[in-house]
């Protein structure tokens, strides 16, 4: 029998993907979200985590990059796997080394296009539409020391219509994220 893997989610904002992942793993024997770690003290993801009975912690930039606070939390919670769900800071090298090939991110575009610093949320969707692309999608990838640069694990696509706005494209992208991200995480946990 497989041991249930402990998951940490890093998030910076609303937390709809985090909530979706927490709920998905409530009904599996592969993983369980043990903590939500956030760099924005008033982010709604903290309210979502609390409502679902999941531990959460807030940290500052200094604590993230210049202390052992996060590694200590991850070790205390016996975290096996890290998921970035709308988290906007680069992960420190110390965490990347400790969790080599055990940190994944979801990006709201088809990497390697529309990735990198500043390319998140509506910024991505505006750029994709401005370039008159016929499709966009999601990319799940491993995390390394650069934004959106790790090896691609999975992509799913959606069509862009001539009437799409950044907001309507965001809805299509969210639907793909909610549909696929938990399943991809689960498939990776089963390989650990």
DOZATOR-545590 format. One line per 4 residues: number of its first residue (from 1); their letters; for each residue x, y, z of N, C-alpha, C, CB. Coordinates in steps of 0.2 Angstrom, whole numbers, plus 5000, padded with zeros to 4 digits. Glycine has a CB too. Layout:
NUM> a> X,Y,Z,X,Y,Z,X,Y,Z,X,Y,Z; ...
//
This chain:
1> xxxx> 5004,4994,5000,5000,5000,5000,5004,5006,5000,4995,5000,5006; 5003,5011,4996,5006,5017,4995,5005,5022,5002,5005,5021,4989; 5011,5025,5004,5010,5030,5009,5007,5036,5007,5017,5031,5012; 5003,5039,5010,5000,5045,5008,5005,5051,5009,4994,5047,5013
5> xxxx> 5006,5054,5003,5011,5060,5003,5008,5066,5005,5014,5060,4995; 5012,5070,5009,5010,5076,5012,5012,5082,5007,5014,5077,5019; 5007,5086,5006,5008,5091,5001,5008,5098,5004,5003,5091,4995; 5013,5103,5002,5012,5110,5004,5010,5114,4998,5019,5112,5007
9> xxxx> 5006,5118,4998,5004,5123,4993,5007,5130,4995,4996,5123,4992; 5010,5133,4990,5013,5140,4990,5008,5144,4986,5020,5141,4988; 5005,5149,4989,5000,5153,4985,5001,5161,4987,4993,5151,4986; 4999,5165,4983,5000,5172,4984,4993,5176,4984,5004,5175,4979
13> xxxx> 4988,5173,4982,4982,5177,4980,4975,5174,4982,4981,5178,4973; 4971,5173,4978,4964,5171,4979,4963,5164,4981,4960,5172,4972; 4967,5160,4978,4967,5153,4981,4962,5148,4978,4967,5153,4988; 4959,5149,4972,4954,5145,4969,4957,5138,4967,4951,5148,4963
17> xxxx> 4963,5138,4965,4967,5132,4963,4969,5128,4969,4973,5134,4959; 4971,5132,4974,4973,5129,4981,4967,5125,4984,4976,5134,4986; 4961,5129,4984,4955,5125,4986,4953,5119,4982,4949,5130,4986; 4954,5120,4976,4952,5114,4972,4957,5108,4973,4953,5116,4964
21> xxxx> 4963,5109,4974,4968,5104,4976,4967,5101,4982,4975,5107,4975; 4965,5105,4987,4964,5103,4994,4958,5098,4994,4962,5109,4999; 4952,5100,4991,4946,5096,4990,4948,5090,4986,4941,5100,4987; 4951,5090,4981,4953,5084,4977,4956,5079,4982,4957,5086,4971
25> xxxx> 4961,5081,4985,4965,5076,4989,4962,5074,4996,4972,5079,4991; 4956,5077,4997,4952,5075,5003,4949,5068,5002,4946,5079,5005; 4949,5066,4995,4945,5060,4993,4950,5055,4990,4940,5061,4988; 4956,5055,4991,4961,5051,4988,4965,5048,4993,4965,5054,4983
29> xxxx> 4969,5042,4992,4973,5039,4996,4981,5041,4994,4972,5031,4997; 4982,5045,4990,4988,5047,4987,4991,5053,4991,4988,5048,4980; 4988,5058,4992,4990,5064,4995,4986,5067,5000,4993,5068,4990; 4989,5072,5004,4984,5076,5008,4988,5083,5009,4983,5073,5015
33> xxxx> 4984,5088,5008,4987,5095,5009,4988,5096,5016,4983,5100,5005; 4994,5097,5018,4996,5098,5025,4996,5105,5027,5002,5094,5027; 4998,5110,5022,4999,5117,5024,4999,5121,5018,5006,5118,5027; 4996,5127,5019,4996,5132,5014,5001,5138,5016,4989,5135,5012
37> xxxx> 5006,5139,5012,5011,5144,5014,5010,5150,5009,5018,5142,5013; 5010,5156,5012,5008,5162,5008,5012,5168,5010,5000,5164,5010; 5014,5172,5005,5018,5178,5006,5014,5185,5006,5023,5179,5001; 5007,5184,5006,5003,5190,5007,4998,5189,5013,4999,5191,5000
41> xxxx> 4999,5193,5018,4995,5192,5024,4988,5192,5024,4997,5198,5029; 4985,5196,5019,4978,5196,5018,4975,5193,5012,4975,5204,5018; 4979,5188,5009,4977,5184,5003,4971,5180,5005,4983,5180,5001; 4966,5179,5000,4960,5175,5002,4962,5168,5002,4955,5177,4996
45> xxxx> 4967,5166,5000,4969,5159,5000,4969,5157,5007,4976,5157,4997; 4971,5161,5012,4972,5160,5019,4965,5158,5022,4975,5165,5023; 4960,5162,5020,4953,5161,5022,4950,5154,5019,4948,5167,5019; 4952,5153,5013,4950,5146,5010,4953,5140,5014,4952,5146,5003
49> xxxx> 4960,5141,5016,4963,5136,5019,4960,5135,5026,4971,5137,5020; 4959,5140,5030,4956,5140,5036,4949,5136,5036,4955,5147,5039; 4945,5138,5031,4938,5136,5031,4938,5128,5029,4934,5139,5025; 4944,5126,5026,4944,5119,5025,4948,5115,5030,4948,5118,5018
53> xxxx> 4950,5118,5035,4954,5115,5041,4961,5113,5039,4950,5109,5043; 4964,5117,5035,4971,5116,5033,4976,5121,5036,4972,5116,5025; 4981,5119,5039,4986,5124,5042,4988,5129,5037,4992,5120,5045; 4990,5135,5039,4993,5140,5035,4998,5144,5039,4987,5144,5031
57> xxxx> 5002,5147,5035,5007,5151,5038,5009,5157,5033,5014,5147,5040; 5010,5163,5036,5012,5168,5032,5019,5170,5033,5007,5175,5033; 5023,5172,5028,5030,5174,5029,5032,5180,5025,5034,5168,5026; 5037,5183,5027,5039,5189,5024,5045,5187,5019,5042,5194,5029
61> xxxx> 5046,5192,5014,5052,5191,5010,5058,5189,5013,5053,5197,5005; 5060,5193,5019,5066,5192,5022,5066,5184,5025,5067,5197,5028; 5060,5182,5028,5060,5176,5031,5060,5170,5026,5053,5175,5035; 5058,5172,5020,5058,5167,5014,5065,5166,5012,5053,5169,5008
65> xxxx> 5069,5171,5011,5075,5171,5007,5081,5171,5012,5076,5177,5003; 5080,5173,5019,5086,5174,5023,5085,5170,5030,5087,5181,5024; 5080,5165,5030,5080,5162,5036,5078,5154,5035,5074,5165,5041; 5077,5150,5040,5075,5143,5039,5068,5142,5040,5080,5139,5043
69> xxxx> 5064,5148,5041,5057,5147,5043,5053,5142,5039,5054,5154,5043; 5054,5143,5032,5050,5139,5028,5052,5132,5028,5050,5142,5020; 5059,5131,5027,5061,5124,5028,5059,5120,5034,5069,5124,5027; 5059,5124,5040,5057,5121,5046,5050,5119,5046,5058,5126,5052
73> xxxx> 5046,5123,5043,5038,5122,5043,5038,5115,5038,5034,5128,5040; 5041,5115,5033,5040,5110,5028,5043,5103,5031,5045,5111,5022; 5048,5103,5035,5051,5098,5039,5046,5096,5044,5058,5099,5041; 5044,5100,5048,5039,5099,5054,5033,5096,5051,5037,5106,5057
77> xxxx> 5030,5098,5045,5024,5095,5042,5025,5089,5038,5020,5100,5038; 5032,5087,5038,5034,5081,5034,5032,5081,5027,5031,5074,5038; 5033,5087,5024,5031,5088,5017,5035,5084,5012,5031,5095,5015; 5031,5080,5008,5035,5076,5002,5035,5080,4996,5031,5070,5002
81> xxxx> 5030,5085,4995,5029,5087,4988,5027,5095,4989,5024,5083,4984; 5029,5099,4984,5027,5106,4985,5023,5108,4978,5033,5111,4986; 5018,5111,4979,5014,5114,4973,5013,5121,4973,5007,5111,4973; 5015,5125,4968,5014,5132,4967,5008,5133,4964,5021,5135,4964
85> xxxx> 5003,5137,4967,4997,5138,4964,4996,5146,4965,4991,5134,4968; 4998,5149,4960,4998,5157,4960,5003,5160,4965,4991,5159,4962; 5008,5157,4965,5014,5160,4969,5019,5163,4965,5017,5154,4973; 5020,5170,4967,5024,5174,4962,5031,5176,4964,5020,5181,4962
89> xxxx> 5034,5172,4969,5041,5173,4970,5045,5167,4968,5042,5174,4978; 5051,5169,4966,5056,5163,4965,5057,5159,4971,5062,5166,4962; 5057,5153,4970,5059,5148,4976,5066,5148,4977,5056,5141,4974; 5068,5149,4984,5075,5149,4985,5079,5143,4983,5076,5151,4993
93> xxxx> 5085,5143,4982,5089,5138,4980,5089,5132,4985,5096,5140,4978; 5089,5134,4991,5090,5129,4997,5083,5125,4997,5090,5133,5004; 5078,5127,4995,5072,5123,4995,5071,5119,4989,5065,5128,4995; 5074,5122,4983,5074,5118,4977,5079,5112,4977,5076,5123,4971
97> xxxx> 5084,5113,4981,5089,5107,4982,5086,5102,4986,5096,5110,4985; 5083,5104,4992,5080,5100,4997,5074,5096,4993,5077,5103,5003; 5070,5099,4989,5065,5096,4986,5066,5095,4978,5058,5100,4987; 5072,5092,4976,5073,5092,4969,5068,5087,4966,5080,5088,4969
101> xxxx> 5065,5090,4960,5060,5087,4956,5054,5085,4960,5063,5081,4953; 5053,5089,4966,5047,5088,4970,5043,5095,4971,5049,5085,4976; 5044,5099,4966,5041,5106,4966,5038,5107,4959,5046,5112,4969; 5031,5108,4959,5028,5109,4952,5024,5116,4953,5024,5104,4950
105> xxxx> 5024,5119,4947,5020,5125,4946,5015,5124,4940,5025,5131,4945; 5010,5128,4940,5005,5128,4935,5006,5135,4932,4998,5126,4936; 5006,5136,4925,5007,5142,4922,5001,5143,4917,5014,5143,4918; 4998,5149,4917,4992,5150,4913,4993,5151,4905,4988,5155,4915
109> xxxx> 4998,5148,4902,4999,5149,4895,5003,5142,4893,5003,5155,4894; 5005,5142,4886,5008,5136,4884,5016,5138,4884,5006,5134,4877; 5019,5136,4889,5027,5138,4889,5030,5134,4883,5030,5136,4896; 5035,5136,4881,5040,5142,4883,5037,5149,4882,5047,5141,4881
113> xxxx> 5032,5149,4878,5029,5156,4877,5025,5159,4883,5024,5156,4871; 5026,5166,4883,5022,5169,4888,5024,5167,4896,5015,5169,4887; 5030,5166,4897,5033,5164,4903,5038,5170,4906,5036,5158,4904; 5040,5169,4912,5045,5174,4914,5042,5179,4919,5049,5177,4909
117> xxxx> 5047,5183,4921,5045,5188,4926,5039,5193,4924,5051,5192,4928; 5034,5194,4928,5028,5198,4926,5023,5194,4922,5031,5204,4922; 5024,5188,4920,5019,5185,4916,5015,5180,4920,5023,5180,4911; 5010,5183,4923,5005,5179,4927,4998,5182,4926,5007,5180,4935
121> xxxx> 4993,5179,4928,4986,5181,4928,4984,5184,4921,4985,5186,4933; 4981,5190,4922,4979,5194,4916,4984,5196,4912,4974,5199,4918; 4990,5197,4914,4996,5200,4910,4997,5195,4905,5002,5200,4915; 4997,5188,4906,4998,5183,4901,4992,5183,4896,4998,5176,4905
125> xxxx> 4986,5183,4899,4980,5183,4894,4980,5189,4889,4974,5182,4898; 4982,5195,4892,4982,5201,4888,4987,5200,4882,4984,5207,4892; 4993,5197,4884,4998,5196,4879,4997,5191,4874,5005,5194,4882; 4993,5186,4876,4991,5181,4871,4986,5183,4866,4988,5174,4875
129> xxxx> 4981,5187,4869,4976,5190,4864,4979,5195,4860,4970,5193,4868; 4984,5199,4862,4987,5205,4858,4991,5202,4852,4991,5209,4863; 4994,5196,4853,4997,5193,4848,4993,5189,4843,5003,5188,4851; 4987,5189,4844,4982,5186,4840,4983,5178,4839,4982,5189,4833
133> xxxx> 4984,5175,4845,4985,5168,4845,4978,5165,4844,4988,5166,4852; 4978,5159,4841,4972,5155,4840,4971,5150,4846,4973,5151,4834; 4976,5149,4850,4975,5145,4856,4980,5147,4862,4976,5137,4854; 4978,5145,4868,4982,5146,4874,4981,5139,4878,4980,5152,4878
137> xxxx> 4982,5140,4884,4982,5134,4888,4985,5134,4895,4984,5128,4884; 4987,5128,4897,4990,5128,4904,4997,5124,4903,4986,5125,4909; 5002,5125,4907,5008,5121,4907,5009,5119,4915,5014,5125,4904; 5010,5113,4916,5012,5111,4923,5020,5109,4922,5008,5105,4926
141> xxxx> 5024,5112,4926,5031,5111,4925,5035,5111,4932,5034,5117,4921; 5040,5107,4932,5045,5107,4938,5047,5114,4939,5050,5102,4937; 5049,5116,4945,5052,5122,4947,5059,5122,4948,5048,5125,4953; 5063,5127,4945,5070,5128,4946,5071,5135,4948,5074,5126,4939
145> xxxx> 5077,5137,4947,5079,5144,4950,5077,5150,4946,5086,5144,4951; 5073,5148,4940,5071,5154,4935,5064,5153,4935,5075,5153,4929; 5060,5159,4933,5053,5159,4932,5051,5155,4926,5051,5166,4931; 5047,5150,4927,5044,5146,4921,5049,5143,4917,5039,5151,4917
149> xxxx> 5054,5140,4920,5059,5138,4916,5060,5130,4917,5066,5141,4918; 5057,5127,4922,5058,5120,4923,5055,5116,4918,5055,5118,4930; 5057,5109,4918,5055,5104,4913,5047,5104,4913,5058,5097,4914; 5044,5104,4907,5037,5103,4906,5035,5096,4907,5035,5106,4899
153> xxxx> 5030,5096,4911,5027,5089,4913,5020,5088,4909,5025,5089,4921; 5016,5093,4908,5010,5092,4905,5007,5099,4902,5005,5089,4910; 5004,5099,4896,5000,5104,4894,4994,5102,4891,5005,5108,4888; 4989,5107,4892,4982,5106,4889,4980,5113,4886,4977,5104,4895
157> xxxx> 4977,5112,4880,4975,5118,4876,4968,5120,4876,4978,5117,4869; 4967,5126,4874,4960,5129,4873,4960,5133,4867,4956,5132,4879; 4955,5134,4863,4954,5138,4858,4953,5146,4860,4949,5136,4853; 4955,5150,4856,4954,5157,4858,4950,5160,4852,4960,5162,4858
161> xxxx> 4944,5162,4854,4939,5165,4849,4941,5172,4847,4932,5164,4851; 4938,5175,4842,4939,5182,4840,4936,5187,4845,4937,5184,4833; 4931,5184,4849,4927,5188,4854,4930,5188,4861,4920,5187,4854; 4935,5183,4862,4938,5182,4869,4941,5189,4871,4943,5176,4869
165> xxxx> 4940,5190,4878,4944,5195,4881,4949,5192,4886,4939,5200,4885; 4953,5196,4889,4957,5193,4894,4953,5189,4900,4962,5198,4898; 4947,5192,4901,4943,5189,4907,4940,5182,4904,4938,5194,4909; 4938,5182,4898,4934,5176,4896,4940,5171,4895,4930,5177,4889
169> xxxx> 4946,5173,4892,4951,5168,4891,4953,5165,4898,4957,5171,4888; 4953,5169,4903,4955,5167,4910,4950,5162,4913,4955,5173,4915; 4944,5163,4911,4939,5158,4913,4940,5151,4910,4932,5160,4911; 4942,5151,4903,4944,5145,4900,4950,5141,4903,4945,5146,4892
173> xxxx> 4955,5146,4905,4961,5143,4908,4960,5140,4914,4966,5149,4908; 4956,5144,4918,4954,5141,4925,4951,5134,4924,4949,5146,4929; 4946,5133,4920,4943,5127,4919,4948,5121,4917,4938,5127,4913; 4953,5123,4913,4958,5118,4912,4962,5117,4918,4963,5120,4906
177> xxxx> 4964,5122,4922,4968,5121,4928,4964,5117,4933,4969,5128,4932; 4958,5118,4934,4954,5114,4939,4953,5107,4937,4947,5117,4940; 4952,5106,4930,4951,5099,4928,4958,5095,4928,4949,5100,4920; 4964,5098,4927,4970,5094,4926,4975,5094,4931,4973,5096,4919
181> xxxx> 4975,5100,4935,4981,5101,4939,4981,5096,4945,4981,5108,4942; 4975,5094,4948,4975,5089,4954,4977,5082,4951,4968,5089,4957; 4975,5081,4945,4976,5074,4942,4984,5073,4941,4972,5073,4936; 4987,5079,4938,4994,5078,4937,4998,5078,4943,4996,5085,4933
185> xxxx> 4996,5082,4948,4999,5081,4955,4999,5074,4957,4996,5086,4960; 4993,5071,4957,4992,5064,4959,4996,5059,4956,4985,5062,4959; 4997,5060,4949,5001,5055,4945,5008,5056,4947,5000,5057,4938; 5010,5062,4949,5017,5063,4951,5018,5060,4958,5019,5070,4951
189> xxxx> 5014,5061,4962,5014,5058,4969,5015,5050,4969,5008,5060,4973; 5011,5047,4964,5011,5040,4964,5018,5037,4961,5006,5038,4959; 5022,5042,4959,5029,5040,4956,5034,5041,4962,5031,5044,4950; 5033,5044,4967,5037,5046,4973,5039,5040,4977,5035,5051,4977
//
